[in-house]
Structure formats: structure tokens, C-alpha cells
Amino acid sequence: MRYLCTLNDGVETDMITALLENNGIPVFKRRLEMGDYLNIYMGMSIYGVRIYVPAKFYRQANQILSTISKTNQSEIVDEEFTGFIKKENSKRRIKVWVIIAFIVVPTVFFLILTRITG
């Protein structure tokens, strides 16, 4: 396996891996840092994903990625899809903050209460 690129986790990774797999290139994704745990726990990761492909497909995969980067983004993704992506990312962020609030606030309250009561 050869390292191909590092992407943001989410839609970008799904689009690139689908494009590579549709061209017959097997893809191995490895999330960085604690990305696997965060993806399971919160449905997203902030650390990114490294994409690996078999050595014999590396040149073809690299050509596909370079073609994408040279192509104008507006030709690939229309404005509605971009708006949808932003909306979904916003929903995920809200969910993460709600989860953090339900875990952190009661924990801090409990710690303060135990110190006061001694």
C-alpha cells in the first residue's frame, strides 16, 4: 500500500474514495489520531483521513486526483450540493456541542458539589 493523500473526514473523503473505487482502484482509509473513536462516538472526526492505494494503482490514482484538482470546482459540485454539505456540517457541529454540554456541565457541577460538601 502506498500513501496517496490526506483528506478532511466526511463528504470529501466519501467522494474521493467512491471516485477511485468506481475506477477499479481499491482504497484503504486510515483516520488520524483518535479519529476512529470520534467517528464512532460522535459520527465525525476533526483529524482527517489518510488514503492509501495498492502500489500498482498508485500512478492511476494520482492522475485521477490531479485531474480533479485541475478541474474547476464549480464544474464538479453545484451550489445546491455545496449548501447541503454546509448544512450537514452545521448539524454535526450542533450535535457535538450538545453532547459535550450534557457530559461536561453535569460533571463540573458534580465536582463542585463534592468539593463544597467535602
C-alpha positions as CSV (number, residue, x, y, z in Angstrom):
1,M,0.0,0.0,0.0
2,R,1.2,3.5,-0.8
3,Y,0.1,6.7,0.7
4,L,-1.9,8.8,-1.7
5,C,-3.3,11.9,0.2
6,T,-4.8,13.2,3.4
7,L,-8.4,14.5,3.3
8,N,-10.9,16.0,5.6
9,D,-13.2,13.4,7.1
10,G,-16.7,13.3,5.7
11,V,-18.2,14.1,2.3
12,E,-14.8,14.9,0.7
13,T,-13.4,11.5,1.7
14,D,-16.5,9.7,0.6
15,M,-16.5,11.4,-2.8
16,I,-12.8,10.7,-3.5
17,T,-12.9,7.1,-2.4
18,A,-16.1,6.5,-4.4
19,L,-14.4,8.0,-7.5
20,L,-11.3,5.8,-7.0
21,E,-13.3,2.7,-6.4
22,N,-15.5,3.4,-9.5
23,N,-12.3,3.4,-11.5
24,G,-11.4,0.0,-10.1
25,I,-8.8,1.2,-7.5
26,P,-9.1,-0.4,-4.1
27,V,-8.9,2.2,-1.3
28,F,-7.7,1.8,2.3
29,K,-8.7,4.7,4.7
30,R,-6.9,5.3,8.0
31,R,-8.3,8.0,10.3
32,L,-5.7,10.1,12.1
33,E,-5.2,10.4,15.8
34,M,-8.4,9.4,17.7
35,G,-10.4,9.7,14.5
36,D,-11.9,6.2,14.6
37,Y,-13.2,6.6,18.2
38,L,-14.6,10.1,17.5
39,N,-16.3,8.8,14.3
40,I,-17.9,6.0,16.3
41,Y,-18.8,8.3,19.3
42,M,-19.9,11.5,17.5
43,G,-20.3,10.5,13.9
44,M,-17.4,12.7,12.7
45,S,-13.8,13.3,13.2
46,I,-11.8,16.5,13.1
47,Y,-8.4,14.9,12.5
48,G,-8.7,13.8,8.8
49,V,-8.2,10.6,6.9
50,R,-5.2,9.3,5.1
51,I,-5.9,7.5,1.8
52,Y,-3.8,4.5,0.7
53,V,-3.9,2.6,-2.5
54,P,-2.1,-0.6,-3.7
55,A,1.3,0.3,-5.3
56,K,0.3,-1.0,-8.7
57,F,-2.7,1.5,-8.8
58,Y,-0.8,4.5,-7.4
59,R,0.0,6.2,-10.7
60,Q,-3.6,5.9,-11.9
61,A,-5.0,7.2,-8.6
62,N,-2.6,10.1,-8.6
63,Q,-3.6,11.0,-12.1
64,I,-7.3,11.0,-11.1
65,L,-6.6,13.2,-8.1
66,S,-4.5,15.6,-10.2
67,T,-7.3,15.8,-12.8
68,I,-9.8,16.7,-10.0
69,S,-7.5,19.4,-8.6
70,K,-7.1,21.0,-12.1
71,T,-10.8,21.0,-12.8
72,N,-12.8,23.9,-11.7
73,Q,-14.6,23.1,-8.5
74,S,-17.9,24.6,-9.8
75,E,-17.9,22.1,-12.6
76,I,-17.8,19.2,-10.2
77,V,-20.0,20.3,-7.4
78,D,-23.0,22.5,-7.9
79,E,-24.2,25.2,-5.5
80,E,-27.1,23.2,-4.1
81,F,-24.8,20.3,-3.1
82,T,-22.3,22.7,-1.5
83,G,-25.2,24.2,0.5
84,F,-26.3,20.8,1.6
85,I,-22.8,19.9,2.7
86,K,-22.5,23.1,4.8
87,K,-25.9,22.5,6.3
88,E,-25.0,18.9,7.3
89,N,-21.7,20.0,8.8
90,S,-23.5,22.6,10.8
91,K,-25.9,20.0,12.1
92,R,-23.0,17.8,13.1
93,R,-21.3,20.6,15.0
94,I,-24.5,21.3,16.9
95,K,-24.8,17.7,17.9
96,V,-21.2,17.6,19.1
97,W,-21.8,20.7,21.3
98,V,-25.0,19.3,22.7
99,I,-23.2,16.0,23.6
100,I,-20.3,18.0,25.2
101,A,-22.8,20.1,27.1
102,F,-24.6,17.0,28.5
103,I,-21.3,15.4,29.6
104,V,-19.2,18.4,30.7
105,V,-21.8,20.5,32.6
106,P,-23.1,17.8,34.9
107,T,-19.5,16.5,35.5
108,V,-18.3,20.0,36.5
109,F,-21.5,20.5,38.7
110,F,-20.8,17.2,40.4
111,L,-17.2,18.0,41.1
112,I,-18.1,21.4,42.5
113,L,-20.8,19.9,44.7
114,T,-18.5,17.2,46.1
115,R,-15.9,19.9,47.0
116,I,-18.4,22.0,48.7
117,T,-19.9,19.2,50.7
118,G,-16.4,17.9,51.4
